[in-house]
Amino acid sequence: MKVLLINGSPHQEGNTYTALHEMETVFAEEGIETELIQIGNQAIRSCIACGGCSKKGACVFEDAVNEIAPKFEACDGLVVGSPVYYAAPNPTVSAFLTRLFYSTRFDKTMKVGAAVVAARRGGLSSAFDEINKFFTISGMPVASSKYWNSVHGGKPGEASQDGEGLQVMRTLARNMAFLMKSIALGKEKFGLPEKETPVQTNFIR
C-alpha cells in the first residue's frame, strides 16, 4: 500500500513538513510506503476552465499537476498538507488540487484522503474544510484523528513543540492505515459500491 503526501508549504522543512513527517514515521511502522512531494515552492497556475483536459486526458498546462497525476492514480491514500496564511490553504495548494482533481478522470472511489493544516494561531478550521471538499466530491473516505488535523507553530520547526498536534498526526496516520487496510479487505470480499448513472440538475439553462 502507498500514501502520497503533498507538502503545500513554500518552506521545505517548515511546520507543514513537521506534521507530515510525523505521519510518515507511523506509516513506516504500519508497513505502508510513502512519497512526500513538495509543491508549495512551485509555480502552479490555476484552472482556466478551458475543458482541454477532457480531450487531452490531462491538464493542458504541463507542470507538477500532470507529473503527480499518475502517482495519485496509483496510491491508496492522499494526504494534503498546507500552511494557513489567511484562513485558507496556500493558494498554490488550491490551484494544484483544483486542476489535479478536475483533469484526472480515473475513479477515485475509496482512496482515503486526509487534510493537514499548520498555522501560527487561527484560520485552521476553514482551511481544513476547504481541502476536505476535494475528497468528499470524489467518493474518497476522509480519515479522522482525535482532534482536527492541525498543528500550531509560527517559525519553521515550532510545530515540533506542539505535543498535542503531533499526537493528532500520529493518530491520524494510524487511523488512515487502518482505514486503507480495511477498504482493501472490503474490496476483496465485496467489491466497490454500485454506481448509479450520474444525474445533473441545472438550475439555469
Disulfide bonds with the S-S distance in Angstrom:
none
